[in-house]
Structures are given as C-alpha cells and as structure tokens.
Amino acid sequence: MKYLGILLIVLGAILLTVSYFAQWVDYNCVQFTGLGLMIAGLIAHIVIARRTRD
C-alpha cells in the first residue's frame, strides 16, 4: 500500500512506452488510460505521503 502511487505511475509509463513501440499511438483509449494511471498514481502518492507523515 505504501508504494501504490509509484506503482501506478510506473504502470502508466510502461503502458505508454509499449503502446508507442507497438504502434498503438492512434488509439486514444490506450493513451488516456496511461495518462489516467499516471494522474491517479500522482494523487495516490500525495495522499499516502501526507497520511503517513501525520
């Protein structure tokens, strides 16, 4: 649970990298899924970091 945010960011980056090399760059669903994972990971990381700090 501690590294959930970082994991989501890395999964989003991997998805975007794989989609580039697989030539899936014309499919918005894949691109928005990767972006959504990265944004969700950033928010989760901030929330978890604040919760463990207090």
Phi and psi restraints in degrees (range 20) as a CNS / XPLOR table:
assign (resid 1 and name C) (resid 2 and name N)
       (resid 2 and name CA) (resid 2 and name C) 1.0 -65.1 20.0 2
assign (resid 2 and name N) (resid 2 and name CA)
       (resid 2 and name C) (resid 3 and name N) 1.0 -34.0 20.0 2
assign (resid 2 and name C) (resid 3 and name N)
       (resid 3 and name CA) (resid 3 and name C) 1.0 -107.1 20.0 2
assign (resid 3 and name N) (resid 3 and name CA)
       (resid 3 and name C) (resid 4 and name N) 1.0 22.6 20.0 2
assign (resid 3 and name C) (resid 4 and name N)
       (resid 4 and name CA) (resid 4 and name C) 1.0 -62.7 20.0 2
assign (resid 4 and name N) (resid 4 and name CA)
       (resid 4 and name C) (resid 5 and name N) 1.0 -43.5 20.0 2
assign (resid 4 and name C) (resid 5 and name N)
       (resid 5 and name CA) (resid 5 and name C) 1.0 -62.4 20.0 2
assign (resid 5 and name N) (resid 5 and name CA)
       (resid 5 and name C) (resid 6 and name N) 1.0 -46.2 20.0 2
assign (resid 5 and name C) (resid 6 and name N)
       (resid 6 and name CA) (resid 6 and name C) 1.0 -64.4 20.0 2
assign (resid 6 and name N) (resid 6 and name CA)
       (resid 6 and name C) (resid 7 and name N) 1.0 -39.2 20.0 2
assign (resid 6 and name C) (resid 7 and name N)
       (resid 7 and name CA) (resid 7 and name C) 1.0 -62.0 20.0 2
assign (resid 7 and name N) (resid 7 and name CA)
       (resid 7 and name C) (resid 8 and name N) 1.0 -42.6 20.0 2
assign (resid 7 and name C) (resid 8 and name N)
       (resid 8 and name CA) (resid 8 and name C) 1.0 -65.9 20.0 2
assign (resid 8 and name N) (resid 8 and name CA)
       (resid 8 and name C) (resid 9 and name N) 1.0 -39.1 20.0 2
assign (resid 8 and name C) (resid 9 and name N)
       (resid 9 and name CA) (resid 9 and name C) 1.0 -63.5 20.0 2
assign (resid 9 and name N) (resid 9 and name CA)
       (resid 9 and name C) (resid 10 and name N) 1.0 -44.2 20.0 2
assign (resid 9 and name C) (resid 10 and name N)
       (resid 10 and name CA) (resid 10 and name C) 1.0 -66.3 20.0 2
assign (resid 10 and name N) (resid 10 and name CA)
       (resid 10 and name C) (resid 11 and name N) 1.0 -40.6 20.0 2
assign (resid 10 and name C) (resid 11 and name N)
       (resid 11 and name CA) (resid 11 and name C) 1.0 -63.5 20.0 2
assign (resid 11 and name N) (resid 11 and name CA)
       (resid 11 and name C) (resid 12 and name N) 1.0 -39.9 20.0 2
assign (resid 11 and name C) (resid 12 and name N)
       (resid 12 and name CA) (resid 12 and name C) 1.0 -63.2 20.0 2
assign (resid 12 and name N) (resid 12 and name CA)
       (resid 12 and name C) (resid 13 and name N) 1.0 -42.7 20.0 2
assign (resid 12 and name C) (resid 13 and name N)
       (resid 13 and name CA) (resid 13 and name C) 1.0 -66.0 20.0 2
assign (resid 13 and name N) (resid 13 and name CA)
       (resid 13 and name C) (resid 14 and name N) 1.0 -40.0 20.0 2
assign (resid 13 and name C) (resid 14 and name N)
       (resid 14 and name CA) (resid 14 and name C) 1.0 -64.2 20.0 2
assign (resid 14 and name N) (resid 14 and name CA)
       (resid 14 and name C) (resid 15 and name N) 1.0 -42.5 20.0 2
assign (resid 14 and name C) (resid 15 and name N)
       (resid 15 and name CA) (resid 15 and name C) 1.0 -60.8 20.0 2
assign (resid 15 and name N) (resid 15 and name CA)
       (resid 15 and name C) (resid 16 and name N) 1.0 -43.6 20.0 2
assign (resid 15 and name C) (resid 16 and name N)
       (resid 16 and name CA) (resid 16 and name C) 1.0 -66.5 20.0 2
assign (resid 16 and name N) (resid 16 and name CA)
       (resid 16 and name C) (resid 17 and name N) 1.0 -37.5 20.0 2
assign (resid 16 and name C) (resid 17 and name N)
       (resid 17 and name CA) (resid 17 and name C) 1.0 -67.9 20.0 2
assign (resid 17 and name N) (resid 17 and name CA)
       (resid 17 and name C) (resid 18 and name N) 1.0 -44.8 20.0 2
assign (resid 17 and name C) (resid 18 and name N)
       (resid 18 and name CA) (resid 18 and name C) 1.0 -63.9 20.0 2
assign (resid 18 and name N) (resid 18 and name CA)
       (resid 18 and name C) (resid 19 and name N) 1.0 -40.8 20.0 2
assign (resid 18 and name C) (resid 19 and name N)
       (resid 19 and name CA) (resid 19 and name C) 1.0 -65.3 20.0 2
assign (resid 19 and name N) (resid 19 and name CA)
       (resid 19 and name C) (resid 20 and name N) 1.0 -32.3 20.0 2
assign (resid 19 and name C) (resid 20 and name N)
       (resid 20 and name CA) (resid 20 and name C) 1.0 -67.0 20.0 2
assign (resid 20 and name N) (resid 20 and name CA)
       (resid 20 and name C) (resid 21 and name N) 1.0 -48.1 20.0 2
assign (resid 20 and name C) (resid 21 and name N)
       (resid 21 and name CA) (resid 21 and name C) 1.0 -72.6 20.0 2
assign (resid 21 and name N) (resid 21 and name CA)
       (resid 21 and name C) (resid 22 and name N) 1.0 -23.8 20.0 2
assign (resid 21 and name C) (resid 22 and name N)
       (resid 22 and name CA) (resid 22 and name C) 1.0 -89.5 20.0 2
assign (resid 22 and name N) (resid 22 and name CA)
       (resid 22 and name C) (resid 23 and name N) 1.0 4.3 20.0 2
assign (resid 22 and name C) (resid 23 and name N)
       (resid 23 and name CA) (resid 23 and name C) 1.0 61.8 20.0 2
assign (resid 23 and name N) (resid 23 and name CA)
       (resid 23 and name C) (resid 24 and name N) 1.0 38.3 20.0 2
assign (resid 23 and name C) (resid 24 and name N)
       (resid 24 and name CA) (resid 24 and name C) 1.0 -98.4 20.0 2
assign (resid 24 and name N) (resid 24 and name CA)
       (resid 24 and name C) (resid 25 and name N) 1.0 25.8 20.0 2
assign (resid 24 and name C) (resid 25 and name N)
       (resid 25 and name CA) (resid 25 and name C) 1.0 -73.6 20.0 2
assign (resid 25 and name N) (resid 25 and name CA)
       (resid 25 and name C) (resid 26 and name N) 1.0 -12.3 20.0 2
assign (resid 25 and name C) (resid 26 and name N)
       (resid 26 and name CA) (resid 26 and name C) 1.0 -87.9 20.0 2
assign (resid 26 and name N) (resid 26 and name CA)
       (resid 26 and name C) (resid 27 and name N) 1.0 -5.2 20.0 2
assign (resid 26 and name C) (resid 27 and name N)
       (resid 27 and name CA) (resid 27 and name C) 1.0 -100.2 20.0 2
assign (resid 27 and name N) (resid 27 and name CA)
       (resid 27 and name C) (resid 28 and name N) 1.0 110.8 20.0 2
assign (resid 27 and name C) (resid 28 and name N)
       (resid 28 and name CA) (resid 28 and name C) 1.0 -67.0 20.0 2
assign (resid 28 and name N) (resid 28 and name CA)
       (resid 28 and name C) (resid 29 and name N) 1.0 -29.9 20.0 2
assign (resid 28 and name C) (resid 29 and name N)
       (resid 29 and name CA) (resid 29 and name C) 1.0 -59.1 20.0 2
assign (resid 29 and name N) (resid 29 and name CA)
       (resid 29 and name C) (resid 30 and name N) 1.0 -43.5 20.0 2
assign (resid 29 and name C) (resid 30 and name N)
       (resid 30 and name CA) (resid 30 and name C) 1.0 -67.2 20.0 2
assign (resid 30 and name N) (resid 30 and name CA)
       (resid 30 and name C) (resid 31 and name N) 1.0 -42.4 20.0 2
assign (resid 30 and name C) (resid 31 and name N)
       (resid 31 and name CA) (resid 31 and name C) 1.0 -66.3 20.0 2
assign (resid 31 and name N) (resid 31 and name CA)
       (resid 31 and name C) (resid 32 and name N) 1.0 -42.3 20.0 2
assign (resid 31 and name C) (resid 32 and name N)
       (resid 32 and name CA) (resid 32 and name C) 1.0 -71.1 20.0 2
assign (resid 32 and name N) (resid 32 and name CA)
       (resid 32 and name C) (resid 33 and name N) 1.0 -30.0 20.0 2
assign (resid 32 and name C) (resid 33 and name N)
       (resid 33 and name CA) (resid 33 and name C) 1.0 -66.1 20.0 2
assign (resid 33 and name N) (resid 33 and name CA)
       (resid 33 and name C) (resid 34 and name N) 1.0 -44.8 20.0 2
assign (resid 33 and name C) (resid 34 and name N)
       (resid 34 and name CA) (resid 34 and name C) 1.0 -62.4 20.0 2
assign (resid 34 and name N) (resid 34 and name CA)
       (resid 34 and name C) (resid 35 and name N) 1.0 -42.7 20.0 2
assign (resid 34 and name C) (resid 35 and name N)
       (resid 35 and name CA) (resid 35 and name C) 1.0 -64.4 20.0 2
assign (resid 35 and name N) (resid 35 and name CA)
       (resid 35 and name C) (resid 36 and name N) 1.0 -42.4 20.0 2
assign (resid 35 and name C) (resid 36 and name N)
       (resid 36 and name CA) (resid 36 and name C) 1.0 -63.4 20.0 2
assign (resid 36 and name N) (resid 36 and name CA)
       (resid 36 and name C) (resid 37 and name N) 1.0 -39.7 20.0 2
assign (resid 36 and name C) (resid 37 and name N)
       (resid 37 and name CA) (resid 37 and name C) 1.0 -63.3 20.0 2
assign (resid 37 and name N) (resid 37 and name CA)
       (resid 37 and name C) (resid 38 and name N) 1.0 -40.9 20.0 2
assign (resid 37 and name C) (resid 38 and name N)
       (resid 38 and name CA) (resid 38 and name C) 1.0 -68.8 20.0 2
assign (resid 38 and name N) (resid 38 and name CA)
       (resid 38 and name C) (resid 39 and name N) 1.0 -40.4 20.0 2
assign (resid 38 and name C) (resid 39 and name N)
       (resid 39 and name CA) (resid 39 and name C) 1.0 -67.3 20.0 2
assign (resid 39 and name N) (resid 39 and name CA)
       (resid 39 and name C) (resid 40 and name N) 1.0 -43.5 20.0 2
assign (resid 39 and name C) (resid 40 and name N)
       (resid 40 and name CA) (resid 40 and name C) 1.0 -63.0 20.0 2
assign (resid 40 and name N) (resid 40 and name CA)
       (resid 40 and name C) (resid 41 and name N) 1.0 -37.7 20.0 2
assign (resid 40 and name C) (resid 41 and name N)
       (resid 41 and name CA) (resid 41 and name C) 1.0 -65.6 20.0 2
assign (resid 41 and name N) (resid 41 and name CA)
       (resid 41 and name C) (resid 42 and name N) 1.0 -39.4 20.0 2
assign (resid 41 and name C) (resid 42 and name N)
       (resid 42 and name CA) (resid 42 and name C) 1.0 -64.1 20.0 2
assign (resid 42 and name N) (resid 42 and name CA)
       (resid 42 and name C) (resid 43 and name N) 1.0 -45.6 20.0 2
assign (resid 42 and name C) (resid 43 and name N)
       (resid 43 and name CA) (resid 43 and name C) 1.0 -64.7 20.0 2
assign (resid 43 and name N) (resid 43 and name CA)
       (resid 43 and name C) (resid 44 and name N) 1.0 -43.5 20.0 2
assign (resid 43 and name C) (resid 44 and name N)
       (resid 44 and name CA) (resid 44 and name C) 1.0 -63.0 20.0 2
assign (resid 44 and name N) (resid 44 and name CA)
       (resid 44 and name C) (resid 45 and name N) 1.0 -39.8 20.0 2
assign (resid 44 and name C) (resid 45 and name N)
       (resid 45 and name CA) (resid 45 and name C) 1.0 -63.4 20.0 2
assign (resid 45 and name N) (resid 45 and name CA)
       (resid 45 and name C) (resid 46 and name N) 1.0 -43.0 20.0 2
assign (resid 45 and name C) (resid 46 and name N)
       (resid 46 and name CA) (resid 46 and name C) 1.0 -65.1 20.0 2
assign (resid 46 and name N) (resid 46 and name CA)
       (resid 46 and name C) (resid 47 and name N) 1.0 -44.8 20.0 2
assign (resid 46 and name C) (resid 47 and name N)
       (resid 47 and name CA) (resid 47 and name C) 1.0 -64.0 20.0 2
assign (resid 47 and name N) (resid 47 and name CA)
       (resid 47 and name C) (resid 48 and name N) 1.0 -44.1 20.0 2
assign (resid 47 and name C) (resid 48 and name N)
       (resid 48 and name CA) (resid 48 and name C) 1.0 -67.8 20.0 2
assign (resid 48 and name N) (resid 48 and name CA)
       (resid 48 and name C) (resid 49 and name N) 1.0 -39.0 20.0 2
assign (resid 48 and name C) (resid 49 and name N)
       (resid 49 and name CA) (resid 49 and name C) 1.0 -65.2 20.0 2
assign (resid 49 and name N) (resid 49 and name CA)
       (resid 49 and name C) (resid 50 and name N) 1.0 -39.4 20.0 2
assign (resid 49 and name C) (resid 50 and name N)
       (resid 50 and name CA) (resid 50 and name C) 1.0 -69.0 20.0 2
assign (resid 50 and name N) (resid 50 and name CA)
       (resid 50 and name C) (resid 51 and name N) 1.0 -37.0 20.0 2
assign (resid 50 and name C) (resid 51 and name N)
       (resid 51 and name CA) (resid 51 and name C) 1.0 -68.7 20.0 2
assign (resid 51 and name N) (resid 51 and name CA)
       (resid 51 and name C) (resid 52 and name N) 1.0 -37.5 20.0 2
assign (resid 51 and name C) (resid 52 and name N)
       (resid 52 and name CA) (resid 52 and name C) 1.0 -79.0 20.0 2
assign (resid 52 and name N) (resid 52 and name CA)
       (resid 52 and name C) (resid 53 and name N) 1.0 -23.0 20.0 2
assign (resid 52 and name C) (resid 53 and name N)
       (resid 53 and name CA) (resid 53 and name C) 1.0 -72.1 20.0 2
assign (resid 53 and name N) (resid 53 and name CA)
       (resid 53 and name C) (resid 54 and name N) 1.0 -37.6 20.0 2
